[in-house]
Amino acid sequence: MSSIQMYQEFCRHCSKEMTHRYSSSFSLGIRMFAKPYRGPICAIYGFVRLADEIVDTFHDSDQNDLLKQFREETTKALKYKISLNPILQNFQAIVNEYQIPVELIDAFLDSMEMDLHKKTFSKEELKTYVYGSAEVVGLMCLCIFVKGNKQHYEKLKPYAASLGSAFQKINFLRDIRSDFEERGRVYFPGLQLNHFNDFEKKTIESEIESEFKEGLKGIWLLPTPVKLGVYLAYTYYWRLFLKIRSAKPEQLLQKRFRIANFQKLLLLSASYVKVRLDFLKGRSY
């Protein structure tokens, strides 16, 4: 093994380690992918997580400067295909290998910058933010799932975007209290937390449910080696959505809803059976 190969292997390990340490749920989904897909998806997660930490965690540092540096380092890593940051080194390798559009990366970083300056959002601002913070992440993963096949990418693009948007809005509802108390953010336009009511909650949930239904259509069109992992993420978020939907608005302001580990294992078993039956029906490409 050459020195550059050794360095690249180390960088892949860093992305994998960051993914497993930061998100047990996401890691479980990745383990359901066929092995060739796992490392590249970890590379995407590692990049996204670094940026997310800058805007959500490093409050004792100059976050604007850190994000600016991160954007510049990302640009250079993609241009020169090398970085001393192991996470960026692994990320640039995957971006170049799978021809992930740079505009997706730019949109993501633009949304991260919005998190540093925006505390409330208009309808159009929320649409822009969700696209950059969630939909493009799904699209980056889709580039890997279809292995750069542009025809398949364009076919599945709307479904991946819908699913990413639904996931993100569920996160907004689940974290509605902490986003406001710890970061001063309210993502949903015009929402006043001290007047959060059933009508507003149901309006948001109706939008999420529509995006869920649209996203599910695309899951059945995914390549077989990744279908179970994506469907597992879908079932996890759907179950979380059902818990949130059954709760009262004031309950969302009192606690953070989650899925217990034993329930995740049950969801995994049910997802495996569902996807396996779909495979036997010949609905995979």
C-alpha positions as CSV (number, residue, x, y, z in Angstrom):
1,M,0.0,0.0,0.0
2,S,1.4,3.4,-1.0
3,S,1.5,6.4,1.3
4,I,-1.4,8.1,-0.4
5,Q,-3.5,4.9,-0.3
6,M,-2.7,4.7,3.4
7,Y,-3.8,8.3,3.9
8,Q,-7.0,7.7,2.0
9,E,-7.8,4.6,4.0
10,F,-7.3,6.6,7.2
11,C,-9.6,9.3,5.9
12,R,-12.3,6.8,5.0
13,H,-12.0,5.4,8.6
14,C,-12.5,8.9,10.0
15,S,-15.7,9.5,8.1
16,K,-17.0,6.0,9.2
17,E,-16.1,6.7,12.8
18,M,-17.7,10.1,12.8
19,T,-20.9,8.6,11.4
20,H,-21.2,5.8,13.9
21,R,-20.4,8.0,16.9
22,Y,-22.8,10.8,16.0
23,S,-25.8,8.9,14.7
24,S,-26.8,5.4,15.8
25,S,-30.0,5.6,13.7
26,F,-28.2,6.7,10.5
27,S,-25.5,4.1,11.1
28,L,-28.0,1.4,11.3
29,G,-29.5,2.4,8.0
30,I,-26.0,2.5,6.4
31,R,-25.3,-1.0,7.6
32,M,-28.3,-2.2,5.5
33,F,-26.7,-1.0,2.3
34,A,-24.6,-3.4,0.3
35,K,-20.9,-2.9,1.4
36,P,-19.7,-0.8,-1.6
37,Y,-22.2,1.9,-0.8
38,R,-21.5,2.3,2.9
39,G,-18.2,4.1,2.8
40,P,-19.3,6.7,0.2
41,I,-22.5,7.5,2.3
42,C,-20.3,7.9,5.4
43,A,-18.2,10.4,3.4
44,I,-21.4,12.5,2.8
45,Y,-22.5,12.2,6.4
46,G,-19.0,13.2,7.7
47,F,-19.0,16.4,5.6
48,V,-22.5,17.4,6.6
49,R,-21.8,16.7,10.2
50,L,-18.7,18.9,10.3
51,A,-20.7,21.9,8.9
52,D,-23.6,21.2,11.3
53,E,-21.3,21.2,14.3
54,I,-19.9,24.6,13.3
55,V,-23.3,26.2,13.3
56,D,-24.9,24.3,16.1
57,T,-22.2,23.5,18.6
58,F,-19.1,25.7,18.4
59,H,-20.7,28.7,20.1
60,D,-17.5,29.8,21.9
61,S,-15.7,30.3,18.6
62,D,-16.2,32.7,15.7
63,Q,-18.7,30.5,13.9
64,N,-18.9,32.8,10.9
65,D,-15.1,32.6,10.4
66,L,-15.1,28.8,11.0
67,L,-17.8,28.3,8.3
68,K,-16.0,30.6,5.9
69,Q,-12.8,28.6,6.4
70,F,-14.7,25.4,6.0
71,R,-16.2,26.6,2.7
72,E,-12.8,27.7,1.4
73,E,-11.2,24.4,2.4
74,T,-14.0,22.5,0.7
75,T,-13.6,24.5,-2.5
76,K,-9.8,23.8,-2.5
77,A,-10.2,20.2,-1.7
78,L,-12.6,19.7,-4.7
79,K,-10.4,21.7,-7.0
80,Y,-7.0,20.2,-6.1
81,K,-8.4,16.7,-5.0
82,I,-6.5,16.8,-1.8
83,S,-7.0,18.1,1.8
84,L,-5.2,17.8,5.1
85,N,-8.7,17.6,6.7
86,P,-9.4,13.8,6.7
87,I,-13.2,14.3,6.4
88,L,-12.8,16.7,3.5
89,Q,-10.2,14.4,1.8
90,N,-12.6,11.5,1.9
91,F,-15.6,13.8,0.8
92,Q,-13.7,15.2,-2.2
93,A,-12.7,11.8,-3.4
94,I,-16.4,10.6,-3.4
95,V,-17.6,13.9,-5.0
96,N,-15.2,13.4,-7.8
97,E,-15.7,9.7,-8.2
98,Y,-19.5,9.9,-8.4
99,Q,-19.7,13.3,-10.2
100,I,-21.7,15.0,-7.5
101,P,-22.7,18.4,-8.7
102,V,-20.9,21.2,-7.0
103,E,-24.1,23.3,-6.9
104,L,-25.5,20.8,-4.4
105,I,-22.6,21.4,-2.1
106,D,-22.9,25.2,-2.5
107,A,-26.6,25.1,-1.7
108,F,-25.9,23.1,1.5
109,L,-23.2,25.5,2.7
110,D,-25.6,28.4,1.9
111,S,-28.2,26.9,4.2
112,M,-25.6,26.4,6.9
113,E,-24.8,30.1,6.6
114,M,-28.5,30.9,7.0
115,D,-28.4,29.1,10.3
116,L,-25.9,31.6,11.6
117,H,-28.0,34.6,10.7
118,K,-31.6,33.6,10.4
119,K,-33.8,33.2,13.5
120,T,-37.2,33.3,11.7
121,F,-38.1,32.3,8.1
122,S,-40.5,33.4,5.5
123,K,-42.2,30.7,3.3
124,E,-39.6,31.3,0.5
125,E,-36.7,31.4,2.9
126,L,-37.8,28.1,4.5
127,K,-38.1,26.5,1.1
128,T,-34.6,27.6,0.2
129,Y,-33.2,26.5,3.6
130,V,-34.8,23.0,3.4
131,Y,-33.6,22.5,-0.1
132,G,-30.0,23.3,0.9
133,S,-30.0,21.6,4.4
134,A,-31.9,18.4,3.5
135,E,-33.0,17.9,-0.1
136,V,-29.5,18.3,-1.5
137,V,-28.1,15.8,1.0
138,G,-30.6,13.3,-0.3
139,L,-29.5,14.2,-3.8
140,M,-25.8,13.7,-3.0
141,C,-26.7,10.2,-1.7
142,L,-28.7,9.6,-4.8
143,C,-25.7,10.2,-7.0
144,I,-24.0,7.4,-5.1
145,F,-27.0,5.1,-5.3
146,V,-27.3,5.4,-9.1
147,K,-23.5,5.4,-9.5
148,G,-23.5,8.5,-11.6
149,N,-26.2,7.3,-14.0
150,K,-27.7,10.7,-15.0
151,Q,-30.9,9.2,-16.4
152,H,-31.7,7.4,-13.2
153,Y,-30.7,10.4,-11.2
154,E,-33.1,12.7,-13.0
155,K,-35.9,10.1,-12.7
156,L,-35.5,9.7,-8.9
157,K,-34.5,13.3,-8.1
158,P,-38.0,14.6,-7.2
159,Y,-38.7,11.7,-4.9
160,A,-35.3,12.0,-3.1
161,A,-36.0,15.8,-2.6
162,S,-39.4,15.1,-1.1
163,L,-38.1,12.5,1.3
164,G,-35.3,14.8,2.4
165,S,-37.8,17.6,3.0
166,A,-40.1,15.4,5.0
167,F,-37.3,14.2,7.2
168,Q,-36.1,17.7,7.9
169,K,-39.5,19.0,8.8
170,I,-40.0,16.1,11.2
171,N,-36.7,17.1,12.8
172,F,-38.0,20.7,13.1
173,L,-41.1,19.5,14.9
174,R,-39.1,17.1,17.2
175,D,-36.5,19.8,18.1
176,I,-38.9,22.8,18.1
177,R,-38.2,23.5,21.8
178,S,-34.4,23.1,21.7
179,D,-34.1,25.1,18.5
180,F,-35.9,28.0,20.1
181,E,-34.4,27.8,23.6
182,E,-30.8,27.0,22.7
183,R,-30.5,28.8,19.3
184,G,-33.4,31.2,19.1
185,R,-34.6,29.7,15.9
186,V,-38.2,29.1,14.7
187,Y,-38.2,27.5,11.3
188,F,-41.9,27.4,10.5
189,P,-43.1,30.8,9.1
190,G,-45.2,32.9,11.4
191,L,-45.2,30.4,14.2
192,Q,-45.4,31.8,17.7
193,L,-44.5,29.1,20.2
194,N,-46.5,30.5,23.0
195,H,-49.6,30.3,20.7
196,F,-48.7,27.0,18.9
197,N,-52.1,25.3,18.3
198,D,-53.6,22.2,16.8
199,F,-54.5,23.9,13.5
200,E,-50.9,25.1,12.9
201,K,-49.6,21.7,13.9
202,K,-52.0,19.8,11.6
203,T,-51.2,22.2,8.7
204,I,-47.5,21.4,9.0
205,E,-48.2,17.6,9.4
206,S,-50.4,17.6,6.3
207,E,-47.5,19.0,4.2
208,I,-45.1,16.4,5.7
209,E,-47.4,13.5,5.0
210,S,-47.7,14.5,1.3
211,E,-44.0,14.6,1.0
212,F,-43.7,11.2,2.7
213,K,-46.1,9.7,0.2
214,E,-44.2,11.2,-2.8
215,G,-40.9,10.0,-1.4
216,L,-42.0,6.5,-0.9
217,K,-42.7,6.1,-4.6
218,G,-39.1,6.7,-5.3
219,I,-37.8,4.2,-2.7
220,W,-39.3,1.3,-4.8
221,L,-37.4,2.5,-7.8
222,L,-34.0,2.5,-6.1
223,P,-31.4,-0.1,-6.9
224,T,-31.8,-3.3,-4.8
225,P,-28.5,-2.9,-2.9
226,V,-29.6,0.3,-1.2
227,K,-33.4,-0.1,-1.0
228,L,-33.5,-1.6,2.5
229,G,-31.3,1.1,4.0
230,V,-33.4,3.9,2.6
231,Y,-36.7,2.2,3.4
232,L,-35.5,1.6,7.0
233,A,-34.9,5.4,7.3
234,Y,-38.3,6.0,5.9
235,T,-40.0,3.7,8.4
236,Y,-38.1,5.2,11.3
237,Y,-39.1,8.7,10.4
238,W,-42.7,7.6,9.6
239,R,-43.0,6.0,13.1
240,L,-41.5,9.2,14.6
241,F,-44.0,11.2,12.6
242,L,-46.9,9.2,13.9
243,K,-45.8,9.8,17.5
244,I,-45.5,13.5,16.9
245,R,-48.8,13.6,15.1
246,S,-50.6,11.9,18.1
247,A,-49.1,14.4,20.5
248,K,-50.6,17.7,21.5
249,P,-48.7,20.9,20.6
250,E,-47.8,21.6,24.2
251,Q,-46.2,18.2,24.5
252,L,-43.8,19.0,21.7
253,L,-42.7,22.0,23.8
254,Q,-42.1,19.8,26.8
255,K,-40.0,16.8,25.5
256,R,-38.1,15.5,22.5
257,F,-39.8,12.5,20.9
258,R,-37.7,9.6,19.9
259,I,-37.8,5.9,18.9
260,A,-36.6,3.4,21.5
261,N,-33.8,1.0,20.4
262,F,-35.9,-2.1,20.7
263,Q,-38.5,-0.4,18.4
264,K,-35.8,0.3,15.9
265,L,-34.9,-3.4,15.8
266,L,-38.6,-4.2,15.2
267,L,-38.7,-1.7,12.4
268,L,-35.6,-3.2,10.9
269,S,-37.2,-6.7,10.9
270,A,-40.5,-5.3,9.4
271,S,-38.5,-3.3,6.8
272,Y,-36.5,-6.4,5.7
273,V,-39.7,-8.4,5.2
274,K,-41.3,-5.6,3.2
275,V,-38.3,-5.0,0.9
276,R,-37.8,-8.7,0.5
277,L,-41.4,-9.2,-0.7
278,D,-41.0,-6.3,-3.0
279,F,-37.9,-7.9,-4.5
280,L,-39.7,-11.2,-5.0
281,K,-42.4,-9.3,-6.9
282,G,-39.7,-8.1,-9.3
283,R,-40.1,-4.4,-8.5
284,S,-36.4,-3.5,-8.4
285,Y,-34.3,-2.2,-11.2
